[in-house]
């Protein structure tokens, strides 16, 4: 979209598929249209225009090719939000590679599982973040370097590249061995249906699965997302959502690339720092989970944040009081709630500009333009408005499938192309969706998905644990937190403090249950399934402050 062009907000005339169909095409078009506008501004003050970003990304792409990355190779990035993260991703995708982002909160074993499962040939990371050395975590989990491998227990991983200044400069210098013509040949081979990334998400089996996405859909969903949020060229977005998550990556800096916005990556959320950033840089767009906006409302920074125009949130319900505070205290013109899941390109539905406070607080809106959604009953047939059914999506937003897992793909996407979300919702007469339950029992902690089956699998290996069930309980700041109901092993008497310490040492901190409750036996149905509703009722009255 050209700067200053009039925008037609009529959804009936909007086509999200109208535009570049590959990321290299989008980067080239954005660099042409918005050449001198800033695209990336780092926390250290460094910045790149759109044209400079294209130049840097092309050089990074040549370095990847020189390092042996072939079209379709998977490369993981395990690092906090930064300019380097963006350039590495764009360079990789220009070279035809496939991004595999890793959660910066992962422990070594969690990251190693995805690296092995995706058969990633290269890992881009940093020497240290918040005192954590990621390479050391991997070495502890899978063994140190050998003559041929950087991590002995990861047989596909050939190289680890540090995104820190000096080692990154050494890596980028390898670009000199590859010509611009060779890169152009690699770019020419990229098709709209070529894979661009694999985002790992867990399911009821407890094992992370890689949702695959192609170039065309990655761009189309963002045109739809930006259209609904009414962003425009020249907007300035602070991105506190982590890039390893689709909300920070796709709906963050890639959305900025598509719409000619300036992206301000933030590595770690701090309310005071964020307020200072908004004031200094005149930030206009702030996406984030409800916990982010609750933090800004509860702990005002004292900075002038009147430049904020748009706020977007999802992942959890938005109380009316918080919504009103965001408009009155933060001065947001647009605040929209939305719903999505990784397998549907992290998109799904959204409220619209002009919707009432009640609609914003009680629904997650209606489908994004171009998205196809229906609610299905137990027999798979559509259910009418007012009746509960499983939320299903079909069309360009739906993932290509799970990486090298056809069985799991078939269980999630049916023969007619409908993606079954596992969430139960109800549609009103206007087509607005209200989520009433989560079939998959996901607990959403401050915007991060916690999958009970995965946490339960890990906790069953903890000392003194015979069985365990994890559910969510309400939390003022984070929306929800996890609670683990633990059945002690015979003769065992696990201590809550010890279990908390064990969990913190073995899983990402957002997965660690806030409370461990000892229980003689888990409540079960006659078929042996855990009665999670009963456990949620018990969890709801617990003290979350502990």
C-alpha positions as CSV (number, residue, x, y, z in Angstrom):
1,X,0.0,0.0,0.0
2,X,1.5,3.3,-1.0
3,X,1.9,6.0,1.6
4,X,-0.8,8.6,1.5
5,X,-3.1,6.5,-0.6
6,X,-6.8,6.6,0.2
7,X,-8.0,3.4,2.0
8,X,-11.3,1.7,1.2
9,X,-12.4,0.0,4.4
10,X,-15.3,-1.9,2.7
11,X,-14.7,-5.6,3.4
12,X,-16.9,-6.7,0.5
13,X,-14.3,-5.1,-1.9
14,X,-11.2,-6.4,-0.1
15,X,-9.2,-9.3,-1.5
16,X,-6.4,-10.5,0.9
17,X,-4.9,-12.6,-2.0
18,X,-4.3,-9.4,-4.0
19,X,-0.6,-8.7,-3.6
20,X,2.8,-10.3,-3.6
21,X,2.6,-14.0,-3.2
22,X,6.1,-14.8,-1.8
23,X,8.2,-13.1,0.9
24,X,11.0,-12.1,-1.5
25,X,8.4,-10.4,-3.7
26,X,6.9,-8.6,-0.7
27,X,10.3,-7.5,0.5
28,X,11.2,-6.1,-2.9
29,X,7.9,-4.3,-3.3
30,X,8.1,-2.8,0.2
31,X,11.7,-1.7,-0.4
32,X,10.5,0.0,-3.6
33,X,7.4,1.7,-2.3
34,X,8.8,2.6,1.2
35,X,12.5,2.9,0.3
36,X,13.6,5.6,2.7
37,X,11.1,4.9,5.5
38,X,12.5,3.2,8.6
39,X,11.5,-0.4,8.9
40,X,13.4,-1.6,11.9
41,X,14.5,0.3,15.0
42,X,16.5,-1.5,17.6
43,X,16.6,-0.9,21.3
44,X,20.1,0.3,21.0
45,X,19.1,3.0,18.5
46,X,20.3,1.2,15.3
47,X,17.9,1.4,12.4
48,X,17.3,0.2,8.9
49,X,15.1,1.6,6.2
50,X,13.1,-0.7,4.0
51,X,15.7,-0.4,1.3
52,X,18.6,-1.1,3.7
53,X,16.7,-4.1,5.1
54,X,16.4,-5.6,1.6
55,X,20.2,-5.1,1.1
56,X,21.0,-6.7,4.4
57,X,18.7,-9.6,3.9
58,X,20.1,-10.3,0.5
59,X,23.6,-10.4,1.9
60,X,22.5,-12.7,4.7
61,X,20.8,-14.9,2.1
62,X,24.1,-15.3,0.2
63,X,25.8,-16.2,3.5
64,X,23.3,-18.9,4.1
65,X,23.8,-20.3,0.6
66,X,27.6,-20.2,1.2
67,X,27.1,-22.1,4.4
68,X,25.4,-24.9,2.5
69,X,21.7,-24.1,3.2
70,X,19.6,-25.5,0.4
71,X,16.0,-24.8,-0.6
72,X,13.7,-26.4,1.9
73,X,16.4,-26.8,4.6
74,X,15.1,-26.0,8.1
75,X,17.0,-23.4,10.1
76,X,16.1,-22.7,13.7
77,X,16.3,-19.3,15.5
78,X,16.6,-19.3,19.3
79,X,17.0,-15.7,20.3
80,X,15.1,-12.7,21.7
81,X,13.5,-10.0,19.6
82,X,16.1,-8.0,17.6
83,X,17.0,-6.6,14.3
84,X,19.3,-9.6,13.7
85,X,16.3,-12.0,14.2
86,X,14.4,-10.2,11.4
87,X,17.4,-10.1,9.0
88,X,18.3,-13.7,9.6
89,X,14.7,-14.8,8.9
90,X,14.4,-12.7,5.7
91,X,17.8,-13.9,4.5
92,X,16.9,-17.5,5.1
93,X,13.6,-17.2,3.3
94,X,15.2,-15.4,0.4
95,X,17.6,-18.4,0.1
96,X,14.6,-20.7,0.0
97,X,15.1,-22.0,3.6
98,X,12.4,-22.7,6.1
99,X,12.3,-21.0,9.5
100,X,11.8,-23.0,12.7
101,X,11.5,-20.5,15.7
102,X,12.3,-21.7,19.2
103,X,10.8,-20.4,22.4
104,X,13.5,-18.4,24.4
105,X,12.0,-19.9,27.6
106,X,12.7,-23.4,26.5
107,X,15.1,-25.6,28.4
108,X,17.7,-27.6,26.5
109,X,15.7,-30.8,26.2
110,X,12.6,-28.9,24.9
111,X,14.7,-27.1,22.2
112,X,16.6,-30.3,21.3
113,X,13.3,-32.2,20.7
114,X,12.2,-29.6,18.1
115,X,15.6,-29.4,16.5
116,X,15.8,-33.1,16.1
117,X,12.1,-33.5,15.0
118,X,12.4,-30.8,12.3
119,X,15.9,-32.0,11.3
120,X,17.2,-28.5,11.4
121,X,20.6,-28.2,9.8
122,X,21.5,-24.9,11.4
123,X,20.7,-23.0,14.6
124,X,21.0,-19.2,14.9
125,X,21.1,-18.1,18.5
126,X,22.9,-15.7,20.9
127,X,25.7,-16.1,23.3
128,X,23.6,-15.2,26.3
129,X,20.1,-13.7,27.1
130,X,19.1,-12.9,30.6
131,X,22.0,-14.9,31.9
132,X,21.0,-18.0,29.9
133,X,23.5,-19.6,27.5
134,X,21.4,-21.5,25.0
135,X,24.2,-23.5,23.5
136,X,25.2,-24.7,26.9
137,X,21.6,-25.8,27.6
138,X,21.7,-27.9,24.4
139,X,25.1,-29.4,25.3
140,X,23.8,-30.3,28.7
141,X,20.7,-32.0,27.2
142,X,22.3,-33.7,24.2
143,X,26.1,-33.6,24.6
144,X,28.8,-31.2,23.6
145,X,30.6,-30.7,20.3
146,X,32.4,-33.4,18.3
147,X,34.7,-33.0,15.4
148,X,31.8,-33.1,13.0
149,X,28.8,-31.8,15.0
150,X,28.3,-28.8,17.3
151,X,26.0,-30.9,19.5
152,X,26.8,-34.6,19.5
153,X,23.2,-35.8,20.1
154,X,21.7,-33.8,17.3
155,X,22.7,-35.7,14.2
156,X,21.2,-33.3,11.6
157,X,22.5,-30.0,13.1
158,X,25.6,-29.0,11.2
159,X,26.3,-25.5,12.4
160,X,25.5,-23.0,15.2
161,X,25.6,-19.3,14.2
162,X,25.7,-16.7,16.9
163,X,23.8,-13.5,16.1
164,X,26.1,-11.4,18.3
165,X,28.0,-8.7,16.4
166,X,31.5,-10.2,15.9
167,X,30.5,-13.8,15.1
168,X,27.6,-12.6,12.9
169,X,29.9,-10.4,10.9
170,X,32.2,-13.3,10.3
171,X,29.2,-15.4,9.1
172,X,27.9,-12.7,6.8
173,X,31.3,-12.2,5.3
174,X,30.9,-15.7,3.7
175,X,28.4,-14.0,1.4
176,X,31.3,-12.9,-0.7
177,X,31.6,-16.4,-2.1
178,X,28.1,-16.3,-3.6
179,X,27.1,-14.0,-6.4
180,X,23.9,-11.8,-6.6
181,X,23.0,-13.8,-9.7
182,X,23.1,-17.0,-7.8
183,X,20.8,-15.6,-5.2
184,X,18.4,-14.3,-7.8
185,X,18.3,-17.9,-9.2
186,X,17.4,-19.2,-5.8
187,X,14.7,-16.6,-5.3
188,X,13.2,-17.3,-8.8
189,X,12.7,-20.9,-7.7
190,X,10.5,-19.9,-4.7
191,X,6.8,-20.5,-5.4
192,X,3.7,-19.2,-3.6
193,X,3.2,-22.7,-2.2
194,X,6.8,-23.1,-1.1
195,X,7.2,-23.6,2.6
196,X,8.4,-20.5,4.5
197,X,8.2,-21.6,8.2
198,X,7.3,-24.4,10.6
199,X,5.8,-23.3,13.9
200,X,5.8,-25.9,16.6
201,X,2.7,-26.3,18.8
202,X,1.7,-29.1,21.1
203,X,-1.5,-31.0,21.1
204,X,-3.3,-33.5,23.3
205,X,-0.6,-36.1,22.8
206,X,1.8,-33.9,24.7
207,X,4.4,-33.9,21.9
208,X,5.1,-30.7,19.9
209,X,4.0,-30.8,16.3
210,X,5.3,-28.6,13.4
211,X,2.6,-26.6,11.6
212,X,3.8,-25.9,8.1
213,X,3.0,-22.7,6.2
214,X,3.7,-21.4,2.7
215,X,4.6,-18.0,1.4
216,X,1.2,-17.1,-0.1
217,X,-0.8,-17.7,3.0
218,X,1.7,-16.1,5.3
219,X,1.2,-12.8,3.4
220,X,-2.5,-13.1,2.7
221,X,-3.6,-13.5,6.3
222,X,-1.6,-10.4,7.2
223,X,-3.3,-8.3,4.6
224,X,-6.6,-9.4,6.2
225,X,-5.3,-8.8,9.7
226,X,-3.9,-5.3,8.9
227,X,-7.1,-4.4,7.1
228,X,-9.3,-5.2,10.1
229,X,-7.0,-3.4,12.5
230,X,-6.9,-0.4,10.2
231,X,-3.1,0.0,10.2
232,X,-1.6,2.1,7.5
233,X,1.8,3.0,6.1
234,X,3.8,5.1,8.6
235,X,2.3,3.5,11.7
236,X,4.9,2.6,14.3
237,X,4.5,-0.7,16.1
238,X,6.2,-1.7,19.4
239,X,6.6,-5.5,19.3
240,X,6.8,-7.0,22.8
241,X,5.3,-10.3,21.7
242,X,8.2,-12.6,21.2
243,X,9.2,-13.4,17.6
244,X,9.2,-17.1,18.3
245,X,5.4,-16.8,18.6
246,X,3.3,-16.2,15.5
247,X,1.8,-13.1,17.2
248,X,5.1,-11.4,17.4
249,X,6.6,-12.8,14.2
250,X,3.8,-12.9,11.7
251,X,1.4,-10.4,13.2
252,X,4.3,-8.3,14.4
253,X,7.2,-7.4,12.1
254,X,5.9,-9.3,9.0
255,X,2.7,-7.3,9.3
256,X,4.9,-4.2,9.3
257,X,6.7,-5.3,6.2
258,X,3.4,-5.9,4.4
259,X,1.9,-2.5,5.3
260,X,4.9,-0.1,5.4
261,X,5.0,0.3,9.1
262,X,8.1,0.8,11.4
263,X,8.8,-2.1,13.8
264,X,10.4,-1.6,17.2
265,X,11.5,-5.0,18.5
266,X,11.5,-5.2,22.4
267,X,13.4,-8.1,23.9
268,X,11.9,-8.0,27.4
269,X,8.8,-6.5,28.6
270,X,9.2,-3.7,31.2
271,X,6.3,-1.3,31.8
272,X,8.6,1.7,32.5
273,X,10.8,1.0,29.5
274,X,7.7,0.4,27.2
275,X,6.2,3.7,28.4
276,X,9.4,5.5,27.6
277,X,9.6,3.9,24.2
278,X,6.0,4.9,23.3
279,X,6.7,8.5,24.3
280,X,10.1,8.8,22.6
281,X,9.2,7.1,19.3
282,X,5.5,8.1,19.2
283,X,4.4,4.5,18.9
284,X,0.9,4.2,17.3
285,X,0.3,0.4,17.3
286,X,0.6,-2.0,20.3
287,X,-0.4,-5.6,19.9
288,X,-0.2,-7.9,23.0
289,X,-2.1,-10.3,25.3
290,X,-4.5,-8.9,27.8
291,X,-1.8,-9.2,30.5
292,X,0.2,-6.5,28.7
293,X,-2.6,-4.0,28.7
294,X,-3.4,-4.9,32.3
295,X,0.2,-4.1,33.2
296,X,0.0,-0.7,31.5
297,X,-3.3,0.2,33.3
298,X,-2.2,-1.1,36.7
299,X,1.2,0.4,36.6
300,X,1.1,3.7,34.6
301,X,4.6,4.8,33.6
302,X,4.0,8.5,33.8
303,X,5.1,8.9,30.2
304,X,3.1,10.5,27.4
305,X,1.5,7.6,25.5
306,X,-1.1,9.7,23.7
307,X,0.4,8.7,20.4
308,X,-1.1,5.2,20.8
309,X,-3.9,4.7,18.3
310,X,-4.4,0.9,17.9
311,X,-4.3,-1.9,20.4
312,X,-4.9,-5.5,19.4
313,X,-5.2,-8.4,21.8
314,X,-6.3,-12.0,21.9
315,X,-5.4,-15.3,23.6
316,X,-7.7,-14.7,26.5
317,X,-10.9,-13.0,27.4
318,X,-10.9,-9.2,27.8
319,X,-12.9,-8.0,30.8
320,X,-15.1,-4.9,30.2
321,X,-13.3,-3.0,32.9
322,X,-10.0,-3.5,31.3
323,X,-11.4,-2.6,27.9
324,X,-12.8,0.6,29.2
325,X,-9.6,1.4,31.0
326,X,-7.6,0.9,27.8
327,X,-9.8,3.4,26.0
328,X,-10.0,6.0,28.9
329,X,-6.5,5.6,30.5
330,X,-4.4,4.7,27.5
331,X,-6.5,6.7,25.0
332,X,-6.8,4.0,22.3
333,X,-9.0,4.8,19.3
334,X,-9.1,1.2,18.3
335,X,-9.0,-1.8,20.6
336,X,-9.9,-5.2,19.1
337,X,-10.1,-8.6,20.5
338,X,-9.4,-11.6,18.4
339,X,-9.1,-15.4,18.3
340,X,-6.8,-17.7,16.4
341,X,-4.6,-20.7,16.7
342,X,-1.2,-21.6,15.3
343,X,-2.6,-24.1,12.9
344,X,-4.7,-21.4,11.3
345,X,-1.8,-19.0,10.8
346,X,-2.5,-17.7,14.3
347,X,-5.6,-15.9,12.9
348,X,-9.3,-16.7,13.0
349,X,-11.8,-14.1,14.1
350,X,-11.6,-10.5,15.2
351,X,-14.0,-7.8,16.5
352,X,-14.3,-4.7,14.3
353,X,-13.9,-1.0,14.6
354,X,-17.1,0.4,16.1
355,X,-18.2,-2.7,17.9
356,X,-19.7,-2.1,21.4
357,X,-17.9,-2.7,24.7
358,X,-20.2,-5.7,25.3
359,X,-19.3,-7.3,22.0
360,X,-15.6,-6.8,22.6
361,X,-15.8,-8.3,26.1
362,X,-18.1,-11.2,25.3
363,X,-17.1,-12.3,21.8
364,X,-14.0,-12.8,19.8
365,X,-15.5,-11.2,16.7
366,X,-16.2,-12.7,13.3
367,X,-13.9,-14.2,10.7
368,X,-11.2,-12.1,9.1
369,X,-12.0,-11.1,5.5
370,X,-11.5,-14.1,3.2
371,X,-11.6,-16.7,6.0
372,X,-14.1,-19.5,5.9
373,X,-15.5,-20.6,9.3
374,X,-18.2,-22.9,10.5
375,X,-19.3,-24.5,13.8
376,X,-19.8,-28.3,13.5
377,X,-21.8,-30.7,15.7
378,X,-20.7,-34.2,16.8
379,X,-21.7,-35.5,13.4
380,X,-19.7,-32.9,11.5
381,X,-22.7,-31.1,10.2
382,X,-23.0,-27.3,10.7
383,X,-24.9,-26.1,13.7
384,X,-27.2,-23.0,13.6
385,X,-26.6,-19.8,15.5
386,X,-27.1,-20.1,19.2
387,X,-26.1,-23.8,19.3
388,X,-22.6,-24.9,20.5
389,X,-20.3,-26.6,18.0
390,X,-16.6,-27.1,17.3
391,X,-15.0,-24.1,15.6
392,X,-13.6,-25.1,12.2
393,X,-11.8,-23.1,9.5
394,X,-11.1,-23.8,5.8
395,X,-9.2,-22.0,3.1
396,X,-5.9,-20.1,2.7
397,X,-5.5,-19.6,6.4
398,X,-5.2,-23.3,7.2
399,X,-1.7,-24.8,7.7
400,X,-0.3,-27.2,5.0
401,X,-0.3,-29.9,7.6
402,X,2.0,-31.1,10.4
403,X,5.6,-31.7,9.4
404,X,6.2,-35.3,8.6
405,X,3.1,-36.4,10.6
406,X,0.3,-37.4,8.2
407,X,-1.6,-39.2,10.9
408,X,-1.8,-36.1,13.1
409,X,-2.7,-34.0,10.1
410,X,-5.6,-36.3,9.2
411,X,-6.9,-36.1,12.7
412,X,-6.9,-32.3,12.6
413,X,-7.9,-31.5,8.9
414,X,-10.7,-33.5,7.5
415,X,-11.2,-34.8,4.0
416,X,-13.1,-31.6,3.0
417,X,-10.3,-29.4,4.2
418,X,-11.8,-28.2,7.5
419,X,-9.4,-27.6,10.3
420,X,-10.9,-28.8,13.5
421,X,-9.7,-26.5,16.3
422,X,-10.9,-28.5,19.3
423,X,-12.6,-25.3,20.6
424,X,-16.3,-25.1,21.2
425,X,-18.1,-21.9,20.3
426,X,-21.5,-20.4,19.8
427,X,-22.4,-17.9,16.9
428,X,-24.9,-15.1,17.4
429,X,-27.2,-13.9,14.7
430,X,-24.6,-11.5,13.3
431,X,-22.0,-14.2,13.0
432,X,-19.9,-13.2,16.0
433,X,-18.2,-16.0,17.8
434,X,-18.2,-16.7,21.6
435,X,-15.7,-19.4,22.8
436,X,-17.4,-21.4,25.5
437,X,-14.8,-24.2,26.1
438,X,-11.6,-25.6,24.9
439,X,-11.8,-29.2,23.9
440,X,-8.0,-29.4,24.0
441,X,-7.9,-28.0,27.6
442,X,-5.3,-25.4,26.7
443,X,-4.3,-23.1,29.5
444,X,-3.4,-19.6,28.2
445,X,-0.8,-18.0,30.5
446,X,-0.2,-14.4,29.6
447,X,-0.7,-15.1,26.0
448,X,1.4,-18.4,26.0
449,X,-0.3,-21.7,25.3
450,X,0.3,-24.3,28.0
451,X,-0.7,-27.7,26.9
452,X,-1.7,-29.9,29.9
453,X,-0.8,-33.2,28.3
454,X,2.7,-32.0,27.6
455,X,3.2,-30.7,31.2
456,X,1.7,-33.8,32.6
457,X,4.0,-36.0,30.6
458,X,7.0,-34.1,32.0
459,X,5.7,-34.0,35.6
460,X,5.1,-37.8,35.7
461,X,8.9,-38.2,35.7
462,X,9.3,-36.0,38.7
463,X,10.3,-37.6,42.0
464,X,7.3,-38.9,44.0
465,X,4.7,-38.3,41.3
466,X,2.4,-41.3,40.4
467,X,-0.2,-39.4,38.4
468,X,-1.0,-35.8,37.6
469,X,-3.6,-33.6,35.9
470,X,-3.1,-30.0,34.9
471,X,-5.9,-27.4,34.6
472,X,-6.1,-23.6,34.5
473,X,-7.3,-21.2,37.2
474,X,-8.1,-17.5,36.8
475,X,-5.3,-15.0,37.5
476,X,-5.8,-11.2,37.5
477,X,-2.6,-10.4,35.7
478,X,-2.0,-13.3,33.4
479,X,-5.6,-14.3,32.6
480,X,-4.9,-17.9,33.6
481,X,-2.2,-19.9,35.3
482,X,-1.7,-23.7,35.5
483,X,-2.5,-25.8,38.6
484,X,-1.2,-29.4,38.9
485,X,-3.2,-31.9,40.9
486,X,-0.7,-34.6,41.9
487,X,-1.3,-38.1,43.1
488,X,1.8,-39.1,45.1
489,X,3.5,-42.4,44.3
490,X,3.3,-45.2,47.0
491,X,5.5,-44.2,49.9
492,X,6.2,-40.8,48.3
493,X,5.3,-37.5,49.7
494,X,6.3,-34.8,47.1
495,X,6.7,-31.3,48.5
496,X,5.1,-28.4,46.7
497,X,8.3,-26.3,46.9
498,X,10.4,-29.2,45.6
499,X,8.0,-29.9,42.7
500,X,8.0,-26.2,41.8
501,X,11.8,-26.2,41.8
502,X,11.9,-29.4,39.7
503,X,9.5,-28.0,37.2
504,X,11.4,-24.7,36.9
505,X,14.6,-26.7,36.1
506,X,12.9,-28.9,33.5
507,X,10.4,-26.7,31.5
508,X,9.9,-23.2,30.3
509,X,8.7,-21.0,33.2
510,X,5.3,-20.1,31.7
511,X,4.5,-23.9,31.8
512,X,5.4,-24.3,35.5
513,X,2.2,-24.7,37.5
514,X,1.5,-21.9,40.0
515,X,0.2,-24.4,42.5
516,X,0.7,-28.1,43.2
517,X,-2.2,-29.7,45.0
518,X,-1.8,-33.2,46.5
519,X,-4.8,-35.5,45.9
520,X,-5.5,-39.1,46.7
521,X,-6.9,-39.9,43.3
522,X,-7.8,-38.0,40.2
523,X,-11.6,-37.8,39.6
524,X,-12.5,-39.9,36.6
525,X,-15.4,-40.8,34.4
526,X,-16.6,-44.4,34.1
527,X,-14.5,-44.6,31.0
528,X,-11.4,-43.5,32.9
529,X,-11.1,-39.9,31.6
530,X,-10.1,-37.2,34.0
531,X,-13.0,-35.0,35.1
532,X,-11.2,-31.7,34.3
533,X,-14.3,-29.6,34.9
534,X,-14.3,-30.8,38.6
535,X,-10.6,-30.0,38.9
536,X,-11.2,-26.5,37.4
537,X,-13.9,-25.9,40.0
538,X,-11.4,-26.8,42.7
539,X,-8.7,-24.8,41.2
540,X,-10.9,-21.7,40.9
541,X,-11.0,-21.2,44.7
542,X,-7.3,-21.7,45.3
543,X,-5.1,-18.8,46.4
544,X,-3.2,-17.7,43.2
545,X,-0.8,-15.5,45.1
546,X,1.3,-18.4,46.2
